[in-house]
């Protein structure tokens, strides 16, 4: 009798171990999963972008090098998550830790001498890249969409006066014109890919915005500036860029434009691009100035589970 109970206990332990192991194996990724990135920027001499990916905690994959059509000699540089010379190599570096996975990053450095730009519109865009890992594996990774442009030679018609961001996925920038201009359009890049994920309002209330000039000379920030941070998006002053009647609009020298930006806090994609402001000067010169944006998600376990289900379900 006792022997039967002993074997029954061993069998239960064995079945429990098999069940736990099967569950653990079912949660392992066959290969790393890259998140979506929507990046754009001017090359200058060099330009770096950081890409984020999920990898198993057991034997986590490290990016060693990449291949991108149209870009050669792309360097993978320190992702900034380690501790350099003093880092314990047995302890993996990561951006965030989840139940079965690490969120890791790889920063890629592009040199304009090795980037082949489209001749008609000097740019390079890519949505995939071949990624090689330290375990000798490789994959074609969907990374979102990245656009690189040649040096910024555009005419700057605004001076930035104030800019700020918050952990509420909102940012803003107040600018003053250098000369009389007509603004014909304010837009975001990647309109098809991030439709509904980004909202932009333009505020041109000169009487109120001129109160910000006192800050430049050591005065206090107007009360309404801080109050806006606590308001719901619908209560923020300004007109949405989606409303066609906003443009064209003419501004004289030293007049203000205040941009408010809102990003869907539930998204899992990374943003590093700009709000494009296009128009003409009083002299008839075309301009395009960019108000830069950087906004990253903070991911929860539920986000990761859903992301994996979507990515693996779409393969």
Helices and strands as residue ranges (DSSP letters): H 2-26, E 33-34, E 37-42, E 46-56, E 63-67, E 75-77, G 84-86, E 96-97, E 101-111, G 112-114, E 123-133, E 138-149, E 158-165, E 170-177, E 181-188, E 198-203, H 206-209, G 210-212, H 213-216, H 223-229, G 233-235, E 239-240, G 244-246, E 249-251, E 256-263, E 270-281, E 286-295, H 301-313
